[in-house]
């Protein structure tokens, strides 16, 4: 959220789409898992597709000094998301349920945000309007409790690599919603770029054999 104050939202989306690659690298670093060729290829294709889709927005203001800070925040947030994936998977292997690991994540996140708000001098505010309460309930229940518990269930079953590829699809879903309610027009060029994202999806979830890269001697 703070990153989007300094850089375009398309660039934040591209940074967040690197989550599958971070998961693969962190899995290798902390859990000694071999690097999956399908995840590396799929992640690279997906990121390339998003860079082309959001090319104009991504390149805008790259020469501004605050852009580097925004990029750093976006990548730091993505890296923390990746570490959370691996931690949830480890906790599930120790017998905790996805709902429990999600509850811990939400508690820690709420504590960090409350501490940040307090240190920055911000006071809590509540708007009793139907729009505010409705948005708050949507983010809390479908967006957090249901959505992330379902996601962490996949992390426990499939490992952290492949479920994280959904972060590549988030901007694509957002563009489709924009086309439906905001008038975004899909052009032939944009559809071709979208094929790169789709190709990455196929690479990640293809059931055939793929090479695994081992860095051990």
C-alpha positions as CSV (number, residue, x, y, z in Angstrom):
1,X,0.0,0.0,0.0
2,X,2.8,2.4,0.9
3,X,4.7,1.5,-2.3
4,X,1.8,2.6,-4.4
5,X,2.2,6.1,-3.0
6,X,5.6,6.4,-4.8
7,X,5.2,4.3,-8.0
8,X,2.5,3.4,-10.4
9,X,0.2,0.6,-9.4
10,X,1.2,-1.4,-12.5
11,X,4.8,-1.5,-11.3
12,X,3.7,-2.6,-7.9
13,X,1.7,-5.4,-9.6
14,X,4.8,-6.5,-11.5
15,X,6.9,-6.5,-8.3
16,X,4.3,-8.6,-6.5
17,X,4.2,-11.0,-9.4
18,X,7.8,-12.0,-8.6
19,X,6.5,-14.0,-5.6
20,X,6.7,-17.4,-7.4
21,X,10.4,-16.8,-8.0
22,X,11.1,-15.7,-4.4
23,X,9.3,-18.8,-3.2
24,X,11.4,-21.0,-5.3
25,X,14.6,-19.3,-4.3
26,X,13.7,-19.2,-0.6
27,X,12.6,-22.8,-0.7
28,X,16.1,-23.6,-2.0
29,X,17.8,-21.3,0.5
30,X,15.9,-22.3,3.7
31,X,14.5,-25.8,3.0
32,X,17.1,-27.2,0.5
33,X,14.4,-27.9,-2.1
34,X,15.6,-28.2,-5.7
35,X,14.7,-25.3,-8.0
36,X,11.7,-26.2,-10.2
37,X,12.3,-25.5,-13.9
38,X,8.6,-25.1,-14.5
39,X,8.2,-22.5,-11.8
40,X,11.2,-20.5,-12.9
41,X,10.0,-20.6,-16.6
42,X,6.4,-19.9,-15.7
43,X,7.3,-17.0,-13.4
44,X,9.6,-15.5,-16.1
45,X,6.9,-15.7,-18.8
46,X,4.3,-14.2,-16.5
47,X,6.5,-11.3,-15.4
48,X,7.4,-10.6,-19.1
49,X,3.7,-10.6,-20.0
50,X,2.9,-8.2,-17.2
51,X,5.8,-5.9,-18.1
52,X,4.4,-5.7,-21.6
53,X,0.8,-5.2,-20.5
54,X,1.8,-2.4,-18.1
55,X,4.7,-1.1,-20.1
56,X,3.7,2.5,-20.3
57,X,2.7,2.7,-16.6
58,X,5.9,0.8,-15.6
59,X,8.2,3.1,-17.5
60,X,6.5,6.3,-16.3
61,X,8.5,8.2,-13.7
62,X,11.4,5.7,-13.5
63,X,13.7,8.6,-13.4
64,X,12.1,10.1,-10.3
65,X,14.0,9.7,-7.0
66,X,11.0,8.3,-5.1
67,X,10.7,5.5,-7.6
68,X,13.6,3.5,-6.2
69,X,12.1,3.8,-2.7
70,X,8.7,2.6,-4.0
71,X,10.3,-0.3,-5.8
72,X,12.2,-1.2,-2.6
73,X,9.0,-1.2,-0.6
74,X,7.1,-3.3,-3.2
75,X,9.9,-5.9,-3.4
76,X,10.3,-6.0,0.4
77,X,6.6,-6.6,0.8
78,X,6.7,-9.3,-1.8
79,X,9.7,-11.0,-0.1
80,X,7.9,-10.9,3.3
81,X,4.9,-12.5,1.6
82,X,7.1,-15.2,0.3
83,X,8.6,-15.9,3.7
84,X,5.1,-16.0,5.1
85,X,4.2,-18.7,2.5
86,X,7.1,-20.9,3.6
87,X,6.4,-20.3,7.3
88,X,2.7,-21.3,6.8
89,X,3.8,-24.5,5.0
90,X,6.2,-25.4,7.8
91,X,3.5,-24.8,10.5
92,X,1.1,-27.0,8.6
93,X,3.6,-29.8,8.4
94,X,3.8,-29.5,12.2
95,X,0.0,-30.1,12.4
96,X,-1.5,-26.6,12.4
97,X,-4.4,-26.0,10.1
98,X,-4.5,-23.3,7.3
99,X,-7.1,-21.4,9.3
100,X,-4.7,-21.3,12.3
101,X,-1.7,-20.2,10.3
102,X,-3.9,-17.5,8.6
103,X,-5.1,-16.3,12.0
104,X,-1.5,-16.0,13.2
105,X,-0.6,-14.1,10.0
106,X,-3.5,-11.7,10.5
107,X,-2.7,-11.1,14.2
108,X,0.9,-10.3,13.4
109,X,0.0,-8.1,10.5
110,X,-2.6,-6.2,12.6
111,X,-0.1,-5.7,15.4
112,X,2.6,-4.4,13.0
113,X,0.1,-2.0,11.4
114,X,-1.2,-0.8,14.7
115,X,2.3,-0.2,15.9
116,X,3.2,1.7,12.7
117,X,0.0,3.9,13.1
118,X,0.8,4.6,16.7
119,X,4.4,5.6,16.0
120,X,3.5,7.8,13.1
121,X,0.9,9.6,15.2
122,X,-2.2,8.3,13.4
123,X,-5.3,7.7,15.5
124,X,-7.9,5.0,14.7
125,X,-11.0,6.2,12.9
126,X,-14.3,4.4,12.0
127,X,-16.8,5.5,9.4
128,X,-20.3,4.0,10.2
129,X,-21.4,4.5,6.6
130,X,-22.7,1.5,4.7
131,X,-20.0,1.8,2.0
132,X,-17.2,1.8,4.6
133,X,-18.6,-1.0,6.7
134,X,-19.4,-3.1,3.6
135,X,-15.9,-2.7,2.2
136,X,-14.4,-3.5,5.6
137,X,-16.5,-6.6,6.0
138,X,-15.6,-7.7,2.4
139,X,-11.9,-7.3,3.0
140,X,-12.1,-9.0,6.4
141,X,-14.2,-12.1,5.5
142,X,-14.0,-13.0,1.8
143,X,-10.8,-11.1,1.1
144,X,-8.8,-12.3,4.2
145,X,-10.4,-15.1,6.1
146,X,-11.8,-17.1,3.2
147,X,-9.4,-16.0,0.4
148,X,-6.1,-16.5,2.3
149,X,-7.2,-19.6,4.2
150,X,-7.9,-21.2,0.8
151,X,-4.6,-20.0,-0.6
152,X,-2.7,-21.3,2.4
153,X,-4.5,-24.6,2.0
154,X,-3.0,-24.8,-1.5
155,X,0.4,-23.9,0.0
156,X,0.2,-26.8,2.4
157,X,-0.9,-29.3,-0.3
158,X,1.2,-28.2,-3.3
159,X,4.1,-26.4,-1.7
160,X,4.7,-22.6,-1.8
161,X,5.9,-22.4,-5.5
162,X,2.9,-23.1,-7.6
163,X,0.1,-21.4,-5.6
164,X,2.1,-18.2,-5.6
165,X,1.6,-18.0,-9.4
166,X,-1.8,-16.6,-8.7
167,X,0.0,-13.3,-7.9
168,X,0.8,-13.1,-11.6
169,X,-2.9,-13.5,-12.4
170,X,-4.1,-10.7,-10.0
171,X,-3.5,-7.9,-12.5
172,X,-5.1,-9.8,-15.3
173,X,-8.2,-10.3,-13.2
174,X,-8.2,-6.6,-12.3
175,X,-8.0,-5.7,-16.0
176,X,-11.0,-7.9,-16.8
177,X,-13.0,-6.3,-14.0
178,X,-11.9,-2.9,-15.4
179,X,-13.1,-3.9,-18.8
180,X,-16.5,-4.8,-17.4
181,X,-17.1,-1.8,-15.1
182,X,-14.7,0.9,-16.1
183,X,-14.5,0.7,-19.9
184,X,-11.0,-0.8,-20.3
185,X,-10.7,-2.0,-23.9
186,X,-8.6,-5.1,-24.7
187,X,-6.6,-4.5,-27.9
188,X,-5.1,-7.2,-30.1
189,X,-1.6,-6.3,-28.8
190,X,-2.8,-6.6,-25.2
191,X,-4.3,-10.0,-25.9
192,X,-1.1,-11.2,-27.4
193,X,0.8,-10.1,-24.3
194,X,-1.8,-11.8,-22.2
195,X,-0.9,-15.0,-24.0
196,X,2.6,-14.8,-22.3
197,X,0.9,-14.8,-18.9
198,X,-1.3,-17.8,-20.0
199,X,1.8,-19.6,-21.2
200,X,3.4,-19.1,-17.9
201,X,0.3,-20.6,-16.2
202,X,0.6,-23.6,-18.4
203,X,4.3,-24.0,-17.6
204,X,3.7,-23.9,-13.9
205,X,0.9,-26.4,-13.8
206,X,1.9,-28.7,-16.6
207,X,1.9,-32.3,-15.4
208,X,4.6,-33.5,-17.7
209,X,8.2,-33.9,-16.7
210,X,10.4,-30.9,-16.2
211,X,14.0,-30.6,-15.2
212,X,14.9,-29.7,-11.6
213,X,17.9,-27.6,-11.0
214,X,20.2,-28.8,-8.2
215,X,22.8,-26.5,-6.9
216,X,24.4,-29.0,-4.6
217,X,27.7,-30.5,-5.4
